[in-house]
């Protein structure tokens, strides 16, 4: 798989991770499918930035955890595993931060116009994911935010916007890569 195809898989993977569309209790856009797509793309990313190899076991862990949760939801079983959820949230935070860092570094090395945007989105996403992950940890903060629905709505809305902009940016980056690959062949004719 070439790098452009890998970016396409990652773009679709992020859509699966970010979009949740339930049919009953079953998400028909399961996050595990997104992690599978990203896992399949990591080899090509690692060929461009070797530190991306470190993400492979995390992608498998996140895939397995979400697949297990997805299957349990099919059977209306939802165990409350607080510390597992905390651990998974930390892994998710690292995974997305590192993947977007790898992609932005590669884009920067290619002179892509999307390198800076990917870094900014990575930072904004990390901040919002951290805030969202920390809310349940502090009962006082959870009560305060629960009392102020506008704040919760605002955090959620900004998070959704950032997620959508990440997906759009990745698809634009893929389109830019296609243009870069086509230019040499046109010049040689």
C-alpha positions as CSV (number, residue, x, y, z in Angstrom):
1,X,0.0,0.0,0.0
2,X,1.3,3.4,-0.9
3,X,1.2,6.4,1.4
4,X,-1.7,8.1,-0.5
5,X,-3.8,5.0,0.0
6,X,-2.9,4.9,3.7
7,X,-4.1,8.4,4.1
8,X,-7.4,7.4,2.5
9,X,-7.8,4.5,4.9
10,X,-6.9,6.8,7.9
11,X,-9.5,9.4,6.6
12,X,-12.2,6.7,6.5
13,X,-11.0,5.3,9.8
14,X,-11.5,8.6,11.5
15,X,-15.0,8.9,10.1
16,X,-15.8,5.5,11.6
17,X,-14.3,6.5,14.9
18,X,-16.0,9.9,15.0
19,X,-19.5,9.1,13.6
20,X,-21.9,7.1,15.8
21,X,-25.1,6.1,14.1
22,X,-27.0,3.5,16.2
23,X,-29.6,1.1,14.9
24,X,-31.1,0.1,18.2
25,X,-28.2,-0.6,20.5
26,X,-25.8,-1.3,17.7
27,X,-23.5,1.3,16.1
28,X,-23.6,0.7,12.4
29,X,-20.4,2.8,12.1
30,X,-18.3,1.0,14.7
31,X,-15.1,2.5,15.9
32,X,-13.4,-0.8,15.8
33,X,-13.7,-0.7,12.0
34,X,-12.0,2.7,12.1
35,X,-9.1,1.3,14.2
36,X,-8.8,-1.6,11.8
37,X,-8.5,0.7,8.8
38,X,-5.9,2.8,10.6
39,X,-4.0,-0.3,11.7
40,X,-3.9,-1.5,8.0
41,X,-2.5,2.0,7.0
42,X,0.2,2.2,9.7
43,X,2.8,0.2,7.7
44,X,2.8,2.8,4.9
45,X,2.9,5.7,7.5
46,X,5.8,3.9,9.3
47,X,7.7,3.7,6.0
48,X,7.6,7.6,6.0
49,X,8.0,8.1,9.8
50,X,9.3,5.0,11.6
51,X,7.9,6.2,15.0
52,X,4.4,5.3,13.7
53,X,5.3,1.6,14.2
54,X,4.7,2.3,17.9
55,X,1.1,2.8,17.2
56,X,0.4,-0.7,15.8
57,X,-0.1,-2.4,19.2
58,X,-2.3,0.5,20.4
59,X,-4.4,0.3,17.3
60,X,-4.9,-3.4,17.9
61,X,-5.7,-2.8,21.6
62,X,-8.3,-0.1,20.8
63,X,-9.8,-2.3,18.0
64,X,-10.2,-5.3,20.4
65,X,-11.6,-3.1,23.2
66,X,-14.1,-1.4,21.0
67,X,-15.1,-4.7,19.2
68,X,-15.7,-6.3,22.6
69,X,-17.8,-3.4,23.7
70,X,-19.7,-3.4,20.4
71,X,-20.5,-7.1,20.7
72,X,-21.6,-6.6,24.4
73,X,-23.9,-3.8,23.2
74,X,-25.5,-6.2,20.7
75,X,-26.5,-8.4,23.6
76,X,-27.5,-5.4,25.8
77,X,-24.6,-6.0,28.2
78,X,-22.7,-3.0,29.3
79,X,-20.3,-3.7,32.2
80,X,-19.1,-0.7,34.2
81,X,-15.3,-1.0,34.2
82,X,-14.2,2.5,35.4
83,X,-10.5,1.8,35.5
84,X,-10.5,0.1,32.1
85,X,-12.3,3.1,30.7
86,X,-9.7,5.5,32.2
87,X,-6.8,3.3,30.8
88,X,-8.5,3.2,27.3
89,X,-9.0,7.0,27.4
90,X,-5.3,7.5,28.1
91,X,-4.4,5.2,25.2
92,X,-6.9,6.9,22.9
93,X,-5.5,10.3,23.8
94,X,-1.9,9.2,23.1
95,X,-2.9,7.3,19.9
96,X,-4.6,10.3,18.2
97,X,-2.0,12.7,19.3
98,X,0.9,10.6,18.0
99,X,-0.9,9.6,14.7
100,X,-1.7,13.2,13.9
101,X,1.8,14.2,14.9
102,X,3.3,11.6,12.5
103,X,1.0,12.7,9.7
104,X,1.7,16.4,10.2
105,X,5.5,15.7,10.3
106,X,5.3,13.8,7.0
107,X,3.1,16.5,5.5
108,X,5.6,19.1,6.6
109,X,8.5,17.1,5.0
110,X,6.5,17.0,1.8
111,X,5.9,20.7,1.8
112,X,2.1,20.1,2.2
113,X,-0.2,23.1,2.9
114,X,-2.0,20.9,5.5
115,X,1.0,20.2,7.8
116,X,0.3,23.2,10.0
117,X,-3.5,22.6,10.1
118,X,-2.9,19.0,11.1
119,X,-0.7,20.1,14.0
120,X,-3.2,22.8,15.2
121,X,-6.1,20.3,15.0
122,X,-4.0,17.7,16.9
123,X,-3.4,20.2,19.7
124,X,-7.0,21.4,19.9
125,X,-8.3,17.8,19.8
126,X,-5.9,16.8,22.6
127,X,-7.1,19.6,24.8
128,X,-10.8,18.8,24.3
129,X,-10.3,15.1,24.7
130,X,-8.4,15.7,27.9
131,X,-11.2,18.0,29.2
132,X,-13.8,15.5,28.3
133,X,-11.9,12.6,29.9
134,X,-11.3,14.5,33.1
135,X,-14.9,15.6,33.7
136,X,-16.0,12.3,35.2
137,X,-12.8,12.1,37.4
138,X,-13.8,15.2,39.4
139,X,-17.3,14.8,40.9
140,X,-17.3,18.5,41.7
141,X,-16.6,19.4,38.1
142,X,-19.1,16.8,36.8
143,X,-21.8,18.3,39.1
144,X,-20.9,21.9,38.0
145,X,-20.9,21.0,34.3
146,X,-24.1,18.9,34.7
147,X,-25.8,22.0,36.3
148,X,-24.6,24.2,33.4
149,X,-25.8,22.4,30.3
150,X,-24.7,25.2,28.1
151,X,-21.0,24.5,29.0
152,X,-21.4,20.7,28.3
153,X,-23.2,21.5,25.0
154,X,-20.4,24.0,24.0
155,X,-17.6,21.5,24.7
156,X,-19.5,18.8,22.8
157,X,-20.2,21.1,19.8
158,X,-16.6,22.3,19.6
159,X,-15.4,18.7,19.8
160,X,-17.6,17.6,17.0
161,X,-16.5,20.5,14.8
162,X,-12.8,19.7,15.4
163,X,-13.5,16.0,14.6
164,X,-15.2,16.9,11.3
165,X,-12.4,19.4,10.4
166,X,-9.8,16.7,11.0
167,X,-11.7,14.3,8.7
168,X,-12.1,17.0,6.0
169,X,-8.4,18.0,6.3
170,X,-7.3,14.3,5.9
171,X,-9.4,13.9,2.8
172,X,-8.0,17.2,1.4
173,X,-4.4,16.0,2.2
174,X,-5.1,12.8,0.3
175,X,-6.3,14.8,-2.7
176,X,-3.2,17.0,-2.5
177,X,-1.0,13.8,-2.5
178,X,-2.8,12.5,-5.6
179,X,-2.0,15.8,-7.3
180,X,1.7,15.5,-6.3
181,X,1.9,12.0,-7.6
182,X,0.2,13.0,-10.9
183,X,2.5,16.0,-11.6
184,X,5.7,14.0,-12.3
185,X,3.9,11.8,-14.8
186,X,2.5,14.8,-16.7
187,X,6.0,16.5,-16.7
188,X,7.5,13.4,-18.3
189,X,5.1,13.3,-21.2
